[in-house]
């Protein structure tokens, strides 16, 4: 367990160097974290969650957070990068997924991105999911979830692609000359139609249906 402690302390020390990130607490097991959280008035925006925790593992903590603190965004840290595992965790509600050998710059980027756009997947994770979904239909007019057809409009496809490019609701509205409320309406329709819990779930749906390209160009700064 000593190596886990060193890993945790190392991440905390590096995150505390970032002026826009406040580290509220750290915990060696899931039970102590949940106890600490229950005593807080101000909740964290983002939680970095190791899958291999004693007492309560990462999957169990994720389920508890989703039930009691759904506004907290969860980034998973793990040695596993298989698509079935990734998809399972996203289905539970996590917003980001990182391998434990990621460098600190990517950890910082993931925190900032999840806090702004509600999801973060790097190219390695996207490739793992794409490989897992390679057997899916290539018919662009038929989208599926659990092998069942999903009817989404071309406007919804357009908005989904912009979500994957990390545009915010306001930015999508400005780009498409519609109101933010209309964008939210389309997003809610997408969530319902794809049975997704959050934005990360929508991105997984996009990956599964060839609507997300590896190396997807992100939005132009300032637009």
C-alpha positions in Angstrom: 0.0 0.0 0.0 3.0 2.3 0.4 3.3 2.7 -3.3 -0.4 3.8 -3.5 0.3 6.4 -0.8 3.2 7.8 -2.6 1.2 7.9 -5.8 -1.6 9.7 -4.1 0.7 12.2 -2.3 2.6 12.8 -5.6 -0.6 13.7 -7.5 -1.8 16.0 -4.7 1.5 17.8 -4.5 1.5 18.5 -8.3 -2.1 19.5 -8.4 -1.6 22.0 -5.6 0.8 23.8 -7.8 -2.0 24.7 -10.2 -3.5 28.1 -9.3 -7.0 27.2 -10.5 -7.3 23.9 -8.7 -8.0 23.4 -5.0 -7.3 20.0 -3.5 -9.9 19.6 -0.7 -8.9 16.2 0.6 -7.4 12.8 -0.1 -8.3 9.4 1.1 -6.7 5.9 1.1 -10.0 4.0 0.9 -13.5 4.5 -0.3 -15.2 4.3 3.1 -13.2 7.2 4.6 -13.8 9.3 1.5 -17.6 8.8 1.7 -17.6 9.6 5.4 -15.6 12.8 4.8 -18.0 13.8 2.0 -21.0 13.3 4.3 -19.6 15.9 6.7 -18.9 18.6 4.1 -21.1 21.7 3.4 -19.1 22.6 0.2 -18.7 19.6 -2.1 -15.9 19.1 -4.6 -16.7 19.7 -8.3 -14.5 16.8 -9.4 -13.2 13.6 -7.8 -10.2 11.6 -9.0 -11.1 8.1 -8.1 -8.8 5.1 -8.1 -10.6 1.9 -9.0 -8.5 -0.3 -6.7 -9.6 1.1 -3.3 -9.9 -1.0 -0.1 -13.2 -1.2 1.8 -15.2 0.3 -1.0 -13.8 0.0 -4.5 -14.1 2.6 -7.3 -17.2 1.0 -8.8 -19.0 1.0 -5.4 -18.0 4.6 -4.7 -19.2 5.6 -8.1 -22.6 4.1 -7.5 -22.8 5.8 -4.1 -21.8 9.2 -5.5 -24.3 8.9 -8.3 -27.1 8.1 -5.9 -26.3 10.8 -3.3 -24.1 13.4 -5.0 -24.9 13.3 -8.7 -23.5 16.8 -9.3 -19.9 15.6 -8.5 -18.0 14.8 -11.7 -15.9 11.6 -11.5 -12.6 10.9 -13.2 -11.5 7.3 -13.0 -7.8 6.4 -12.6 -7.1 2.8 -13.4 -4.7 0.4 -15.0 -7.5 -1.1 -17.1 -8.3 0.2 -20.5 -10.6 -2.4 -22.0 -13.7 -1.1 -23.7 -16.1 -3.2 -21.7 -14.7 -1.8 -18.5 -14.7 1.8 -19.7 -18.3 1.5 -21.0 -19.4 0.0 -17.7 -18.0 2.9 -15.7 -19.4 5.5 -18.1 -22.8 3.7 -17.8 -22.5 4.2 -14.0 -22.0 7.9 -14.6 -18.2 8.7 -14.6 -17.2 11.7 -16.7 -13.6 10.9 -17.4 -11.2 8.0 -17.7 -7.5 8.0 -17.3 -4.8 5.3 -17.1 -2.6 5.5 -14.0 0.5 6.0 -16.1 -0.8 9.3 -17.5 1.5 12.3 -16.9 0.4 15.1 -14.6 -0.2 17.5 -17.4 -3.0 15.2 -18.7 -4.4 14.8 -15.2 -4.7 18.6 -14.9 -6.1 18.8 -18.4 -8.7 16.2 -17.6 -9.9 18.0 -14.5 -10.2 21.3 -16.3 -12.0 19.7 -19.3 -14.4 17.7 -17.2 -15.2 20.8 -15.1 -16.0 22.8 -18.3 -17.5 20.2 -20.8 -18.5 17.3 -18.5 -16.4 14.7 -20.1 -12.8 13.8 -20.9 -11.6 10.8 -23.0 -8.1 10.7 -24.5 -7.2 9.1 -27.8 -6.1 5.9 -26.2 -9.5 5.5 -24.5 -11.4 6.4 -27.6 -9.4 3.8 -29.6 -10.1 1.1 -27.0 -13.9 1.8 -27.2 -13.8 2.1 -31.0 -12.1 -1.3 -31.2 -14.7 -2.8 -28.9 -17.6 -1.4 -31.0 -16.1 -2.3 -34.4 -18.8 -4.9 -35.0 -21.5 -2.2 -34.9 -23.5 -1.4 -38.0 -21.8 1.1 -40.4 -25.2 2.3 -41.7 -25.1 6.0 -40.9 -28.9 6.2 -40.9 -29.3 3.7 -38.1 -27.9 4.4 -34.6 -28.1 1.8 -32.0 -27.9 1.4 -28.2 -27.8 -2.2 -26.9 -28.4 -3.3 -30.5 -31.7 -1.4 -30.7 -32.3 1.3 -33.2 -32.3 4.9 -32.0 -34.0 7.6 -34.1 -32.0 10.9 -33.8 -32.4 13.8 -36.1 -29.8 15.4 -38.2 -29.8 18.5 -35.9 -29.2 16.2 -32.9 -26.4 14.5 -34.8 -24.9 18.0 -35.5 -25.2 19.0 -31.8 -23.7 15.6 -30.7 -20.7 16.1 -32.9 -20.2 19.6 -31.4 -20.4 18.2 -27.9 -17.7 15.7 -28.9 -15.6 18.6 -30.0 -15.9 20.1 -26.5 -18.2 23.0 -27.3 -20.2 24.2 -24.4 -24.0 24.8 -24.5 -23.4 28.6 -25.0 -20.8 28.0 -27.8 -23.1 25.5 -29.6 -25.9 28.0 -29.5 -23.8 30.8 -30.9 -22.4 28.5 -33.6 -25.8 27.3 -34.8 -27.7 30.6 -34.2 -30.1 29.0 -31.8 -30.8 29.7 -28.1 -29.0 27.8 -25.3 -32.4 26.6 -24.1 -32.9 25.0 -27.5 -29.5 23.3 -27.3 -30.3 22.0 -23.8 -33.6 20.7 -25.2 -31.7 18.7 -27.9 -29.2 17.5 -25.4 -31.9 16.3 -23.1 -33.6 14.5 -26.0 -30.3 12.8 -26.9 -29.8 11.7 -23.3 -33.3 10.2 -23.3 -33.0 8.6 -26.7 -29.6 7.0 -26.0 -30.3 6.1 -22.4 -27.2 8.1 -21.3 -26.7 9.4 -17.8 -24.5 12.3 -18.8 -22.4 13.9 -21.5 -19.8 11.2 -21.3 -22.5 8.7 -22.1 -23.4 10.7 -25.2 -19.8 10.6 -26.3 -19.7 6.8 -25.9 -22.8 6.6 -28.0 -21.1 8.8 -30.7 -18.0 6.6 -30.6 -20.1 3.4 -31.0 -21.9 4.8 -34.0 -18.9 6.4 -35.8 -20.0 9.9 -35.0 -16.8 10.6 -33.1 -13.5 10.6 -35.0 -10.2 9.8 -33.3 -8.2 13.1 -33.4 -11.5 15.0 -33.7 -10.5 18.6 -34.2 -11.5 20.6 -31.2 -13.1 23.9 -31.4 -11.1 26.9 -32.5 -10.1 29.0 -29.4 -12.3 32.0 -29.1 -15.2 30.6 -31.1 
